[in-house]
Amino acid sequence: MLNTKGKLYENYLKTACFL
């Protein structure tokens, strides 16, 4: 669960960077 949450958070940060 923690691993998945961390991965989602990382993806969110990457998306924010692209935006």
C-alpha positions in Angstrom: 0.0 0.0 0.0 2.7 2.4 1.0 4.7 1.5 -2.1 1.7 2.2 -4.4 1.0 5.5 -2.7 4.6 6.5 -3.1 4.5 5.6 -6.7 1.3 7.6 -7.3 2.8 10.6 -5.5 5.9 10.4 -7.6 3.8 10.3 -10.8 1.8 13.3 -9.5 5.0 15.3 -8.9 6.3 14.4 -12.4 2.9 15.5 -13.9 3.1 18.8 -12.0 6.6 19.3 -13.3 5.4 18.8 -16.9 2.5 21.1 -16.4 
